[in-house]
Amino acid sequence: MGAIQDRDQSVCDQCRATSLTVRERGRFDFMSRLCDRCWNTLANEMAEADGATAAPRPTLDPDDVTWVEPPVCPVCGAMVGVYRTIYDRWVSLAMVELPAKDVPEPFRWRLARLPDLSPTPTDIVAVRVRGIDPLPGDPVVPAHRMMCVPEWDEP
């Protein structure tokens, strides 16, 4: 008798190809088991739809103790928060929270702490608010592109 083996461990849920690059993807409750090609296609489509097209933050030296300021928007000059999304892309968010009633639906984000054993937040990700609408007074973080005044002036 042969040993029983879980055969679907390396099968992509999308393209059904068997590959060594297949693994669970996503930051919270894993979205799916995908190969690198299918994951990048899905993540890029989600980022484009959500407006999560910011450049990643630079990797900082842990031994460097110099002060690090948030990046500045080249268009309006305001400071922006750049956060990783749950699908491993980056989004520029405003530095303030606003009530949900003041932020149009496509620009609503929340910051969520990734679950871990440390009481100190070690990683925070941006999550697009969708599915269930927040109450009008619930705080959300608007996407910076909503707050960037010169962008609204373009035709």
GIHU-V920732 format. One line per field, one symbol per residue. ss: DSSP state (H for helix, E for strand, L for the rest). phi: phi as a letter, one per 20 degrees, with the letter a starting at -180 (. if undefined). Layout:
BEGIN
ss: ???
phi: ???
END
This chain:
BEGIN
ss: LLLLLLHHHHELLLLLLELLLLEEELLLLLLEEELHHHHHHHHHHHHHHHLLLLLLLLLLLLLLLLLLLLLELLLLLLELEEEEELLLLEEEEEEEEEEHHHLLHHHEEEEEELLLLLLLLLLEEEEELLLLLLLLLLEEEEEHHHHLHHHHHLL
phi: .effcffefddffeemeebfefbfdoeefgfaecfgfffffffffffffemecffffffeffeedffdeffdffednefcedcfefdmddcedfececfgfedggfdecceceffbeefegdbdcecfebndfffgeffcdfffffefgffffff
END
